[in-house]
Amino acid sequence: MQIVSDRGMDLTPEQKQGLEVQLIPLTLTLDGKSYKSGVDIQPEEFYQLLAATPSFPTTSQPSPGDFAEIYRRLAAHDPDILSIHISSGLSGTLNAAHAGAQMVPEARVTFVDSKTLSGALGWQVYAAARALKVGWAKEKILDLVARVSAVTDTIYTLADLKYLIHGGRISHMKGLLASVLNIKPIIGVEKVHGKYAQYGQARSFEKALHKLVDHIAAQYTPGIALRAQIMHAFNPEGAQALRAHMDELFKCEWLPVGPIAPVLGAHTGPSLVGVAYAPLDQFPAIP
């Protein structure tokens, strides 16, 4: 079996080491030039370009043909493919994957809707790839991925709402009001439909970081051990501050801090800071 995911998934270079995962690119366009996120352009380069232009980036999902091409190539060696993708509530990527698979009858593709994105999606892909590496059967791998998904949450905040407003990720009127009032939202990804949900707001970015951690503390008793990974767009100072706030309340087993993919940062801008987290005692063992 072989594993496919997409560039809406984030793993750091340390996490990717030794794993065999095929990534389908997502495309972003800025100032009339298109890039394959994570292939033609890396996070730091993208955010530097973003800072230098008044333009807003746009993004597009892979086509069914893109998926058909990769499934056909993989099926020539092994027809069993596990395809794990960014939430269907946030992107049409999974629909394109289904359509692409129909074009390649020789491929036996099993699909997973992660109902999330970025680092939290990366945790599911990492678990699957590690389990496959040690020879687990497909059904056992699917069960592991489902258990990782069930206990993992992701939440983020950002200092500048203009990219979310422009991309239609939040209501323009609500976003405009938030900008006038200098409100910073705390946004998570709910698990039923895998869509964004607002969990609170604050009048400053620093207060938003505190409220983000307070939201986690409302889920889990302060002092417990969490598996956690901070991801950010281009805001290392915010990432450091969020880690410090979490360390005040929880015993965190930290995974490496990493940047979010350019195709995700296109919708949020450079100020985003977020965290994927799960209670350590409920997180399944990964081989």
Residue pairs with C-beta under 8 A, 6 or more apart in sequence:
1 78
1 80
1 81
1 82
1 132
1 138
1 141
2 20
2 22
2 74
2 77
2 78
2 80
2 81
2 82
3 20
3 21
3 22
3 81
3 82
3 83
3 84
3 125
3 128
3 129
3 132
4 21
4 22
4 23
4 24
4 67
4 70
4 71
4 74
4 81
4 82
4 83
4 84
4 97
5 21
5 22
5 23
5 24
5 83
5 84
5 85
5 121
5 125
6 23
6 24
6 25
6 26
6 62
6 85
6 86
6 93
7 23
7 24
7 25
7 26
7 36
7 37
7 38
7 39
7 261
7 263
8 26
8 85
8 86
8 90
8 91
8 93
8 117
8 118
8 121
8 261
8 263
8 264
9 23
9 84
9 85
9 86
9 114
9 117
9 118
9 121
9 122
9 125
9 261
10 118
10 119
10 121
10 122
10 231
10 258
10 259
10 260
10 261
10 264
11 19
11 119
11 122
11 125
11 126
11 258
12 255
12 256
12 257
12 258
14 256
15 122
15 126
15 255
15 256
15 258
18 133
19 126
19 129
19 130
19 133
20 129
20 132
20 133
21 125
21 129
22 70
22 74
23 38
24 62
24 66
24 67
24 70
24 93
24 97
25 36
25 37
25 38
25 39
25 62
25 66
26 36
26 37
26 59
26 60
26 61
26 62
26 91
26 93
26 261
26 263
27 34
27 35
27 36
27 37
27 59
27 60
27 62
27 263
28 34
28 35
28 37
28 41
28 46
28 57
28 58
28 59
28 60
28 262
28 263
28 266
29 35
29 57
29 58
29 59
29 60
30 46
30 49
30 50
30 53
30 55
30 57
30 58
30 266
31 49
31 53
31 55
35 41
35 46
35 262
37 46
37 59
37 261
37 262
37 263
37 266
38 261
38 262
38 263
41 49
41 262
42 262
43 233
43 234
43 259
43 260
43 261
43 262
43 265
44 234
44 259
46 262
46 265
46 266
47 233
47 234
47 262
47 265
47 270
50 57
50 265
50 269
50 270
51 270
56 162
56 163
56 166
56 167
57 266
58 266
59 263
59 266
59 267
61 91
61 92
61 93
61 96
62 93
62 96
62 97
62 100
63 96
63 100
64 96
64 97
64 99
64 100
64 102
64 103
65 100
65 103
66 96
66 100
67 83
67 96
67 97
67 99
67 100
67 101
68 100
68 101
68 103
68 104
69 100
70 100
71 81
71 100
71 101
71 103
71 104
71 107
71 109
72 104
72 106
72 107
74 81
74 107
75 81
75 104
75 106
75 107
75 108
79 106
79 107
79 108
80 108
80 110
80 138
81 107
81 108
81 109
81 110
82 109
82 110
82 112
82 128
82 132
82 138
82 141
82 142
83 97
83 101
83 109
83 110
83 111
83 112
84 111
84 112
84 114
84 121
84 124
84 125
84 128
84 145
85 91
85 93
85 94
85 97
85 111
85 112
85 113
85 114
85 121
86 93
86 94
86 114
86 116
86 117
86 121
87 113
87 114
87 115
87 116
87 117
87 121
87 189
87 194
87 195
88 94
88 95
88 113
88 115
88 194
89 115
89 193
89 194
89 195
90 117
90 189
90 194
90 195
90 196
91 117
94 111
94 113
97 109
97 111
98 111
101 107
101 109
101 111
110 138
110 142
112 124
112 142
112 145
113 194
114 120
114 121
114 124
114 149
114 194
115 149
115 189
115 191
115 192
115 193
115 194
116 124
116 149
116 152
116 154
116 189
116 191
116 194
117 154
117 189
117 264
118 154
118 231
118 260
118 261
118 264
118 274
118 276
119 154
119 229
119 231
119 255
119 258
119 260
119 274
119 275
119 276
120 152
120 153
120 154
120 189
120 276
122 276
123 148
123 152
123 229
123 276
123 278
124 145
124 148
124 149
124 152
126 286
127 141
127 144
127 145
127 148
127 284
127 286
128 141
128 144
128 145
130 286
130 287
131 140
131 141
131 144
131 286
131 287
132 141
133 287
134 287
136 144
136 287
144 284
144 286
147 284
148 278
148 283
148 284
148 286
149 191
150 191
151 278
151 279
151 282
151 283
151 284
152 276
152 277
152 278
152 283
153 188
153 189
153 191
153 216
153 219
153 276
153 277
153 278
154 188
154 189
154 274
154 275
154 276
154 277
155 186
155 187
155 188
155 189
155 199
155 212
155 215
155 216
155 274
155 275
155 277
156 186
156 187
156 188
156 212
156 231
156 268
156 272
156 273
156 274
156 275
157 184
157 185
157 186
157 187
157 202
157 205
157 208
157 209
157 211
157 212
157 272
157 273
157 274
158 164
158 184
158 185
158 205
158 233
158 268
158 269
158 271
158 272
158 273
159 184
159 205
159 208
159 235
159 238
159 271
160 269
160 270
160 271
161 170
161 175
161 178
161 179
161 184
161 185
162 179
162 269
163 266
163 267
163 268
163 269
164 170
164 175
164 267
164 268
164 269
165 172
165 175
165 176
165 179
167 266
167 267
169 196
169 267
170 178
170 185
170 196
177 183
178 184
178 185
178 201
181 203
182 203
182 204
183 201
183 202
183 203
184 201
184 202
184 203
184 204
184 205
184 207
184 208
185 198
185 200
185 201
185 208
186 198
186 199
186 200
186 201
186 202
186 208
186 211
186 212
186 215
187 196
187 197
187 198
187 199
188 196
188 197
188 199
188 215
189 195
189 196
189 197
190 196
190 197
199 215
200 211
200 212
200 214
200 215
201 208
201 211
202 208
202 210
202 211
205 238
205 271
206 241
209 238
209 241
209 242
209 245
209 273
210 245
212 242
212 245
212 275
213 242
213 245
213 246
213 248
213 249
216 226
216 246
216 249
216 250
216 275
216 277
217 249
220 226
220 250
220 279
222 249
222 250
223 249
223 250
223 251
224 250
224 251
224 279
224 280
224 281
225 250
225 251
225 252
225 253
225 279
225 280
225 281
226 246
226 250
226 251
226 252
226 253
226 277
226 278
226 279
226 280
227 252
227 253
227 255
227 277
227 278
227 279
227 280
227 283
228 246
228 250
228 252
228 253
228 254
228 255
228 275
228 276
228 277
228 278
229 254
229 255
229 256
229 257
229 258
229 275
229 276
229 277
230 239
230 242
230 243
230 254
230 257
230 273
230 274
230 275
231 239
231 257
231 258
231 259
231 260
231 273
231 274
231 275
231 276
232 238
232 239
232 257
232 259
232 260
232 272
232 273
232 274
233 259
233 260
233 264
233 265
233 268
233 269
233 270
233 271
233 272
233 273
234 259
234 265
234 270
234 271
235 270
235 271
235 272
235 273
236 257
238 271
238 273
239 257
239 273
241 273
242 273
242 275
243 252
243 254
243 257
246 252
246 275
253 280
259 265
260 268
260 272
260 274
265 272
